[in-house]
Amino acid sequence: MQSLSVVLPALNEQCNLMSTLERAVRDLGSLRLHWEIIVVDDGSTDDTPSVCQTLADHYVDRIKIIRHDCNRGYGAALRSGFSTAKYELVFFTDSDGQFRFDGLQKFLLHIETCDMVIGFRELRRDPWFRKTNSRIGNLLARAMLGVKVRDINCAYKLFRKSLLSTLPLRSEGALINTEILAFAARRGWKHIEVPVSHYPRRFGNPTGANFWVILKTFKEYFILRKRMNQIKAE
């Protein structure tokens, strides 16, 4: 029987987290596998911590909470979740409700024949400026790092923990997706890309469109390329 750790980074998602986790519990419960959910509260300043605790108390032994005392970034949140995951497969998505968990069954079938399964948003439900930022990021990743997938930053990915744990991940911010895929491409991991449904955000504001987040991400591209070249030379 397969076993799965689901990692959900959360930053100020008090209005979305409850419904997201209830869907996750329902859909995971319908699958034949051992599973856990790891919510990483990345220094939220709203009621996200209390929502997390309520859910963890209700779903004992199913939902784990990791709490960052301050906001460290999307990549740092994922890395905390990855290091805590105990099962053979690791899946991550966002906690804002823009993705559902009913596509996981198809991913779990595909992972039997590859090293990772990567989702791409069939119809992206985001404002135009976020789509534009994503296209630019995809072009940079292709040109600078050799990452050739349709939708690098789609937060719907499944990995084998035994492989994921070997990657020298350091990204604190949004570049974590690119970093994972760049190292995976260099190591020759076999992957499959699968379309996933994407839904409009109901509450709150995403941080990915923040000017300073975007600027930091561009800077991280050059840092990552330099680091990859250094590792290759060693």
Phi and psi in degrees as a GROMACS rama.xvg file:
@    title "Ramachandran Plot"
@    xaxis  label "Phi"
@    yaxis  label "Psi"
@TYPE xy
-70.5216  156.203  GLN-2
-132.002  141.535  SER-3
-139.075  131.125  LEU-4
-106.035  124.972  SER-5
-103.451  122.923  VAL-6
-106.831  125.574  VAL-7
-124.501  103.439  LEU-8
-73.5634  142.583  PRO-9
-140.638  130.042  ALA-10
-135.888  109.493  LEU-11
53.7381  54.2104  ASN-12
-114.996  37.0273  GLU-13
-58.0344  -31.1688  GLN-14
-88.2924  -16.8626  CYS-15
-106.508  -25.4787  ASN-16
-65.4113  -41.7949  LEU-17
-58.8929  -51.4475  MET-18
-67.092  -36.4829  SER-19
-62.2283  -46.4186  THR-20
-70.8482  -34.8986  LEU-21
-64.5102  -39.2626  GLU-22
-63.7635  -42.122  ARG-23
-61.6165  -46.9479  ALA-24
-61.3807  -42.6617  VAL-25
-63.7192  -48.4605  ARG-26
-72.7009  -38.2374  ASP-27
-66.8805  -35.6026  LEU-28
-65.4452  -20.3429  GLY-29
-86.4792  -8.00623  SER-30
-97.3041  152.087  LEU-31
-90.3469  85.6598  ARG-32
-167.004  162.931  LEU-33
-86.3284  138.753  HIS-34
-148.942  160.025  TRP-35
-146.1  155.505  GLU-36
-119.314  130.415  ILE-37
-116.599  112.561  ILE-38
-97.3746  125.025  VAL-39
-107.235  103.751  VAL-40
-81.0833  106.787  ASP-41
-89.1862  61.2021  ASP-42
72.0756  37.6315  GLY-43
-61.4143  146.692  SER-44
-110.621  2.98316  THR-45
-102.899  -149.941  ASP-46
-90.9717  15.2315  ASP-47
-54.3295  -43.3337  THR-48
-58.5221  -41.2579  PRO-49
-71.101  -35.3694  SER-50
-63.322  -43.9311  VAL-51
-58.1371  -46.463  CYS-52
-65.5448  -39.5416  GLN-53
-59.0332  -44.802  THR-54
-69.4671  -40.6757  LEU-55
-63.7065  -37.7246  ALA-56
-67.4276  -34.0446  ASP-57
-77.3927  -42.3408  HIS-58
-105.573  66.2477  TYR-59
-61.0965  137.761  VAL-60
70.5315  2.53688  ASP-61
-112.401  -40.3003  ARG-62
-113.736  125.181  ILE-63
-110.017  146.796  LYS-64
-118.347  128.855  ILE-65
-113.123  132.451  ILE-66
-119.656  119.118  ARG-67
-87.6316  130.436  HIS-68
-64.7755  -27.3614  ASP-69
-138.262  165.239  CYS-70
-71.9375  114.474  ASN-71
-103.691  -18.3556  ARG-72
118.274  159.417  GLY-73
-59.1655  -45.1074  TYR-74
-64.3268  -41.4153  GLY-75
-63.1934  -38.182  ALA-76
-64.0481  -44.9749  ALA-77
-63.6277  -42.4517  LEU-78
-62.9626  -37.7921  ARG-79
-61.7902  -42.1019  SER-80
-66.0822  -42.9713  GLY-81
-60.3237  -42.6787  PHE-82
-70.1538  -21.8326  SER-83
-89.4915  -23.7118  THR-84
-57.0972  135.38  ALA-85
-109.977  -9.29195  LYS-86
-100.445  170.465  TYR-87
-68.8876  -28.1005  GLU-88
-116.261  143.954  LEU-89
-126.784  126.897  VAL-90
-123.284  141.585  PHE-91
-134.137  149.185  PHE-92
-151.586  -178.89  THR-93
-91.8962  160.361  ASP-94
-99.0264  10.5517  SER-95
-89.1789  1.43407  ASP-96
85.4272  6.35219  GLY-97
-82.0358  -8.92314  GLN-98
-126.108  152.469  PHE-99
-109.712  173.528  ARG-100
-107.785  1.45346  PHE-101
-74.8153  -10.3012  ASP-102
-85.8401  -4.30639  GLY-103
-64.9124  -33.3145  LEU-104
-59.8273  -41.9727  GLN-105
-64.7209  -39.6357  LYS-106
-62.8604  -41.5753  PHE-107
-65.7239  -30.0236  LEU-108
-71.5578  -42.3702  LEU-109
-68.0222  -33.2133  HIS-110
-65.5221  -13.9329  ILE-111
-68.0069  -20.6603  GLU-112
-119.418  9.99517  THR-113
-152.24  -177.726  CYS-114
-95.0258  -27.7925  ASP-115
-155.634  151.366  MET-116
-118.253  127.149  VAL-117
-116.695  125.044  ILE-118
-83.097  151.34  GLY-119
-133.144  139.221  PHE-120
-71.9994  113.331  ARG-121
-62.9636  -41.9113  GLU-122
-139.892  105.688  LEU-123
-78.6355  125.702  ARG-124
-100.613  60.9055  ARG-125
-130.728  159.616  ASP-126
-61.1158  158.582  PRO-127
-58.7327  -36.3266  TRP-128
-68.9621  -31.3323  PHE-129
-71.3012  -37.3803  ARG-130
-64.5703  -40.1589  LYS-131
-64.1452  -45.4158  THR-132
-58.1991  -39.4964  ASN-133
-66.7845  -41.2534  SER-134
-62.489  -41.8868  ARG-135
-62.2694  -44.1455  ILE-136
-61.6155  -41.3291  GLY-137
-61.9193  -41.6018  ASN-138
-64.1475  -43.7021  LEU-139
-62.0427  -43.1443  LEU-140
-65.432  -38.0763  ALA-141
-65.5227  -48.095  ARG-142
-71.3906  -39.9679  ALA-143
-94.9748  -28.7278  MET-144
-126.347  -2.96811  LEU-145
72.8319  22.5059  GLY-146
-87.8486  116.147  VAL-147
-121.382  76.6743  LYS-148
-130.742  163.649  VAL-149
-72.1129  -38.048  ARG-150
-143.141  81.3729  ASP-151
-54.86  -45.7842  ILE-152
-90.8216  10.9017  ASN-153
-64.3211  121.43  CYS-154
-85.487  63.7502  ALA-155
-154.367  84.3096  TYR-156
-137.208  144.894  LYS-157
-127.435  132.62  LEU-158
-133.129  161.93  PHE-159
-84.1272  125.642  ARG-160
-59.7394  -35.8106  LYS-161
-60.7942  -29.9339  SER-162
-88.0484  -44.4529  LEU-163
-57.9104  -37.6899  LEU-164
-69.7906  -12.7605  SER-165
-88.896  -10.6615  THR-166
-78.2591  136.791  LEU-167
-83.2225  67.9959  PRO-168
-78.9113  134.129  LEU-169
-132.91  -13.3969  ARG-170
-58.3126  131.676  SER-171
-90.825  -28.2042  GLU-172
-111.63  -147.494  GLY-173
-68.8809  -13.0351  ALA-174
-74.5176  -3.24476  LEU-175
-56.1073  -38.6761  ILE-176
-61.4032  -46.5193  ASN-177
-64.3545  -40.9517  THR-178
-61.1077  -45.9627  GLU-179
-59.4468  -49.0689  ILE-180
-70.623  -32.3281  LEU-181
-65.5173  -46.8377  ALA-182
-68.2299  -36.7594  PHE-183
-63.5368  -41.5256  ALA-184
-64.1678  -41.3077  ALA-185
-63.3265  -33.614  ARG-186
-88.8058  0.166572  ARG-187
76.3039  26.5494  GLY-188
-63.0436  140.199  TRP-189
-86.9019  131.776  LYS-190
-133.639  160.622  HIS-191
-126.59  137.043  ILE-192
-103.813  132.784  GLU-193
-129.812  132.916  VAL-194
-69.2815  141.108  PRO-195
-131.333  153.545  VAL-196
-79.1161  144.84  SER-197
-130.479  136.667  HIS-198
-120.88  153.771  TYR-199
-63.8599  144.485  PRO-200
-69.9669  130.543  ARG-201
-87.8943  -40.6469  ARG-202
-132.941  151.714  PHE-203
79.7344  177.188  GLY-204
-122.75  136.554  ASN-205
-72.4912  151.28  PRO-206
-91.892  -15.5546  THR-207
-64.592  -20.7163  GLY-208
-92.1171  -2.94978  ALA-209
-62.9653  133.079  ASN-210
-56.5409  -43.8026  PHE-211
-70.3451  -32.0235  TRP-212
-65.2978  -43.3136  VAL-213
-63.9709  -45.5618  ILE-214
-60.6108  -43.007  LEU-215
-63.7456  -37.9751  LYS-216
-64.9576  -42.6035  THR-217
-59.21  -43.1806  PHE-218
-61.918  -38.4182  LYS-219
-67.7344  -27.0851  GLU-220
-57.9084  -46.3599  TYR-221
-69.7146  -37.239  PHE-222
-64.6697  -42.5293  ILE-223
-65.2006  -43.4992  LEU-224
-61.0308  -42.1333  ARG-225
-62.4792  -43.3762  LYS-226
-65.4931  -40.2496  ARG-227
-64.5062  -38.7826  MET-228
-65.231  -37.6615  ASN-229
-66.6835  -42.6094  GLN-230
-64.6409  -39.2872  ILE-231
-63.2066  -35.3122  LYS-232
-77.4847  -18.6592  ALA-233
